[in-house]
């Protein structure tokens, strides 16, 4: 299982790193979560430089792809050479995006007739791309999910865990990262946001 977290120049640390941390609660030899970047190294919107663990072309074969946001997403979607590398297919992949990452999915044509979530800054650009924007933190339809707001990365990660490993795996990972003294309420709120979008067979174990 390879989960590629697309992380471009000017990326938002909260999107990529929170998802990376939660998803890596699964400790298994065949479980791989990578910072997937267009270059060997990328620098965040706050100047944090990280080395890529995989490159964009590898996202095409990953079982799960999450697209983070950043300060340079509008430049990213106008770069034909970068966008051409993202041959994503919701028929065989779980695909999620957060905040301006939703714009990437819109420009790839993956959100045709699928409403989506994004942040308030990105909303006008996503609407301009022909996508209905919802006033909620998370939405999924089939194998496509979107989230709005930096801390909604927890919902994307939990959705991936619920879809791939089951609800109990999602619950356990969320419980681990939740603040002490608030764990039960934190987990309940997070699951309340994702459970309506998890198939019955996965939700049954919760």
C-alpha positions as CSV (number, residue, x, y, z in Angstrom):
1,X,0.0,0.0,0.0
2,X,1.5,3.3,-1.1
3,X,-0.1,6.5,0.0
4,X,1.4,9.5,-1.9
5,X,0.9,12.9,-0.4
6,X,1.5,15.4,-3.2
7,X,3.6,18.2,-1.8
8,X,4.7,21.0,-4.1
9,X,6.7,24.1,-3.7
10,X,5.1,26.5,-1.3
11,X,3.2,23.7,0.4
12,X,1.3,24.0,3.6
13,X,3.0,22.0,6.3
14,X,-0.2,21.2,8.2
15,X,-1.7,19.5,5.2
16,X,1.2,17.2,4.4
17,X,2.7,16.5,7.8
18,X,-0.5,15.9,9.8
19,X,-1.8,13.4,7.2
20,X,1.7,11.8,7.1
21,X,1.8,11.5,10.9
22,X,-1.7,10.0,11.3
23,X,-1.4,7.6,8.4
24,X,1.9,6.3,9.6
25,X,0.2,4.9,12.7
26,X,-0.1,1.8,10.6
27,X,3.1,-0.2,11.3
28,X,3.4,-2.8,8.6
29,X,6.1,-3.7,6.1
30,X,3.9,-3.2,3.1
31,X,2.6,0.2,4.3
32,X,4.3,3.2,2.8
33,X,3.3,6.9,3.2
34,X,5.5,9.3,1.1
35,X,5.9,13.0,0.6
36,X,5.5,13.0,-3.2
37,X,7.0,16.0,-4.9
38,X,7.7,17.3,-8.4
39,X,11.3,18.0,-7.4
40,X,14.0,16.3,-5.2
41,X,13.3,18.9,-2.5
42,X,10.5,21.3,-1.9
43,X,10.2,24.3,0.5
44,X,7.0,25.1,2.4
45,X,5.2,28.4,2.5
46,X,7.0,29.0,5.8
47,X,10.5,28.1,4.6
48,X,10.7,24.5,5.7
49,X,12.7,22.4,3.2
50,X,12.0,18.7,2.9
51,X,13.4,15.9,0.7
52,X,10.9,14.1,-1.5
53,X,10.3,10.5,-0.7
54,X,8.6,9.9,-4.1
55,X,8.1,11.8,-7.3
56,X,4.9,12.8,-9.1
57,X,5.1,10.0,-11.6
58,X,4.8,7.5,-8.7
59,X,1.5,8.9,-7.7
60,X,0.0,7.4,-10.8
61,X,0.6,3.9,-9.4
62,X,-0.1,4.6,-5.7
63,X,-3.2,3.1,-4.2
64,X,-4.0,6.3,-2.4
65,X,-3.2,9.9,-3.5
66,X,-3.7,13.0,-1.3
67,X,-3.1,16.4,-2.7
68,X,-2.1,19.0,-0.2
69,X,-2.4,22.8,-0.6
70,X,0.1,25.6,-0.7
71,X,0.8,29.2,-1.6
72,X,1.7,28.2,-5.2
73,X,-1.1,25.9,-6.2
74,X,-2.4,28.3,-8.9
75,X,1.0,28.3,-10.5
76,X,1.1,24.5,-10.2
77,X,-2.2,24.0,-12.1
78,X,-1.0,26.2,-15.0
79,X,2.2,24.2,-15.4
80,X,1.2,21.7,-18.1
81,X,4.3,19.6,-17.6
82,X,3.4,19.0,-13.9
83,X,-0.3,18.4,-14.4
84,X,0.5,15.9,-17.2
85,X,2.3,13.7,-14.8
86,X,-0.8,13.3,-12.6
87,X,-2.6,10.5,-14.4
88,X,-4.9,9.8,-11.5
89,X,-7.9,7.4,-11.7
90,X,-10.6,7.2,-9.1
91,X,-11.7,3.9,-10.5
92,X,-8.6,2.3,-9.1
93,X,-7.3,4.8,-6.6
94,X,-8.5,6.6,-3.5
95,X,-8.0,10.2,-4.2
96,X,-8.3,13.1,-1.7
97,X,-7.4,16.8,-1.7
98,X,-7.4,19.5,0.8
99,X,-7.9,23.3,0.5
100,X,-6.2,24.4,-2.7
101,X,-5.4,20.8,-3.6
102,X,-9.1,20.7,-4.5
103,X,-8.3,23.1,-7.3
104,X,-5.8,20.5,-8.7
105,X,-8.5,17.8,-8.8
106,X,-10.9,20.3,-10.5
107,X,-8.4,21.2,-13.2
108,X,-7.7,17.5,-13.7
109,X,-11.4,17.1,-14.5
110,X,-11.9,14.7,-11.6
111,X,-14.7,16.7,-9.9
112,X,-17.1,16.8,-12.8
113,X,-20.6,16.8,-11.2
114,X,-19.0,16.1,-7.8
115,X,-19.4,18.8,-5.1
116,X,-16.2,19.6,-3.1
117,X,-14.8,21.2,0.0
118,X,-12.0,23.7,0.0
119,X,-10.7,26.7,2.1
120,X,-12.3,30.1,1.8
121,X,-9.4,31.6,-0.1
122,X,-9.5,28.9,-2.8
123,X,-13.3,28.8,-3.0
124,X,-13.6,31.4,-5.8
125,X,-11.1,29.6,-8.0
126,X,-12.8,26.2,-7.5
127,X,-16.2,27.7,-8.3
128,X,-14.7,29.3,-11.4
129,X,-13.5,25.9,-12.4
130,X,-17.1,24.7,-12.4
131,X,-17.3,22.9,-9.1
132,X,-19.9,23.4,-6.4
133,X,-18.2,24.2,-3.1
134,X,-19.8,22.9,0.1
135,X,-19.8,24.8,3.4
136,X,-18.5,21.8,5.4
137,X,-15.1,20.4,6.3
138,X,-15.2,17.1,4.5
139,X,-17.1,15.4,1.6
140,X,-16.6,12.2,-0.3
141,X,-18.3,10.6,-3.2
142,X,-17.1,7.1,-4.2
143,X,-13.3,7.1,-4.2
144,X,-13.0,10.9,-4.3
145,X,-12.7,13.0,-1.1
146,X,-12.1,16.7,-0.4
147,X,-11.6,18.7,2.8
148,X,-11.5,22.4,3.6
149,X,-9.4,24.0,6.3
150,X,-5.8,23.2,7.4
151,X,-6.8,21.0,10.3
152,X,-9.3,19.0,8.1
153,X,-6.2,16.9,7.1
154,X,-7.2,14.7,10.0
155,X,-10.5,13.9,8.3
156,X,-8.8,13.0,5.0
157,X,-6.3,10.7,6.8
158,X,-9.1,9.1,8.9
159,X,-11.2,8.5,5.7
160,X,-8.2,6.8,4.1
161,X,-7.7,4.6,7.1
162,X,-11.4,3.7,7.3
163,X,-11.5,2.8,3.6
164,X,-8.3,0.8,3.6
165,X,-8.0,-0.6,7.2
166,X,-11.4,-0.2,8.7
167,X,-13.1,2.1,11.2
168,X,-11.2,0.7,14.2
169,X,-7.8,1.6,12.6
170,X,-9.1,5.1,12.0
171,X,-10.4,5.4,15.5
172,X,-7.1,4.2,17.0
173,X,-5.0,6.6,15.0
174,X,-7.2,9.5,15.9
175,X,-7.3,8.6,19.5
176,X,-3.5,8.5,19.6
177,X,-3.1,12.1,18.2
178,X,-6.1,13.6,20.1
179,X,-5.4,16.0,23.0
180,X,-5.4,14.4,26.4
181,X,-8.6,15.0,28.2
182,X,-10.5,15.5,25.0
183,X,-9.8,12.1,23.2
184,X,-13.3,10.7,23.3
185,X,-14.9,13.9,22.0
186,X,-12.2,14.5,19.4
187,X,-12.6,11.0,18.0
188,X,-16.4,11.2,18.0
189,X,-16.4,14.5,16.1
190,X,-13.9,13.3,13.5
191,X,-15.7,10.1,12.9
192,X,-19.0,11.9,12.7
193,X,-17.6,13.9,9.8
194,X,-16.3,10.9,7.8
195,X,-18.7,8.0,8.6
196,X,-21.4,9.2,6.2
197,X,-18.9,8.7,3.4
198,X,-17.6,5.3,4.4
199,X,-19.1,2.2,2.7
200,X,-21.2,0.1,5.0
201,X,-18.8,-2.9,4.9
202,X,-16.0,-0.7,6.3
203,X,-18.2,1.1,8.8
204,X,-19.6,-2.2,10.2
205,X,-16.5,-2.9,12.2
206,X,-16.9,0.4,14.1
